[in-house]
Amino acid sequence: MVNVAVLGYGTIGSGVVEVLQTNTEVIAQRAGEEIAVKYILDLRDFPGDPIQEKIVHDIDLIINDPEIEVVVEVMGGVEPAFTFVKKALEAGKSV
């Protein structure tokens, strides 16, 4: 299993999460293993949303988690996205 963190849960980020969850079997078949969203980084909370338990507000949880192999940045703008991507790359994550 490949664990993924999505940075940003706006229009694009929520779409990425939805595609990964809706098409789990097809993606796993094509990728050769299951792709699972472990964390979603966002400033906001999403009470009542099925993904609310995956929402985190601290990038260091993602950076320091050895289970996270891939980080998907869909925050928009330059900062803090640039800093977060740089940290992820320095930690050996695929971005």
C-alpha positions in Angstrom: 0.0 0.0 0.0 1.2 3.5 -0.9 0.1 6.1 1.7 -0.5 9.6 0.3 -1.0 13.0 1.9 -2.9 15.7 0.1 -2.0 19.3 0.9 -5.2 21.4 0.4 -8.8 20.3 0.4 -10.4 23.0 -1.8 -11.9 22.3 -5.2 -8.9 20.5 -6.6 -7.8 18.7 -3.4 -11.3 17.4 -2.7 -11.5 16.2 -6.3 -8.2 14.3 -6.0 -9.4 12.6 -2.8 -12.7 11.7 -4.4 -11.1 10.2 -7.4 -8.7 8.2 -5.3 -11.5 6.9 -3.1 -14.0 6.3 -5.9 -11.6 4.5 -8.2 -9.6 2.6 -5.6 -9.8 -0.7 -7.4 -9.0 0.5 -10.9 -6.1 2.7 -9.6 -4.7 -0.2 -7.5 -4.9 -2.5 -10.5 -3.0 0.0 -12.7 -0.5 1.0 -10.1 0.1 -2.5 -8.9 -0.8 -1.7 -5.3 -3.5 0.2 -3.3 -3.2 4.0 -3.0 -4.6 5.3 0.3 -5.1 8.9 1.5 -3.8 9.0 5.0 -3.7 12.7 5.6 -5.3 15.8 4.2 -3.6 19.1 5.3 -5.9 22.1 5.4 -6.4 25.1 7.7 -10.1 24.4 8.0 -12.0 21.6 9.7 -14.8 19.7 7.9 -17.2 18.5 10.5 -19.6 15.9 9.2 -17.4 15.2 6.1 -16.4 11.5 5.7 -12.8 12.6 5.5 -12.8 14.7 8.7 -10.7 12.1 10.6 -7.9 12.5 8.0 -7.7 16.3 8.3 -4.5 17.6 9.9 -3.2 21.2 10.4 0.5 20.5 11.0 2.8 19.7 8.0 5.3 18.1 10.4 2.9 15.2 11.0 3.1 14.4 7.3 6.9 15.1 6.9 7.8 13.0 9.9 5.5 10.0 9.1 7.6 7.3 7.4 4.5 5.7 6.0 3.8 8.7 3.8 5.5 8.1 0.4 3.7 10.6 -1.8 2.6 14.2 -1.2 0.1 15.8 -3.5 0.3 19.6 -3.4 -3.0 21.3 -4.5 -3.0 24.3 -2.2 -2.4 27.0 -4.8 -0.3 30.1 -4.4 3.4 30.2 -3.6 3.5 30.1 0.2 3.2 28.1 2.2 3.0 25.5 -0.6 6.7 26.1 -1.7 8.0 25.6 1.9 5.8 22.5 2.4 6.9 20.9 -0.9 10.6 21.7 -0.2 10.3 20.0 3.3 8.6 17.0 1.7 11.3 16.6 -0.9 14.1 17.0 1.7 12.4 14.2 3.7 12.5 11.9 0.7 8.8 12.0 -0.2 7.7 12.0 -3.8 5.8 15.2 -4.6 
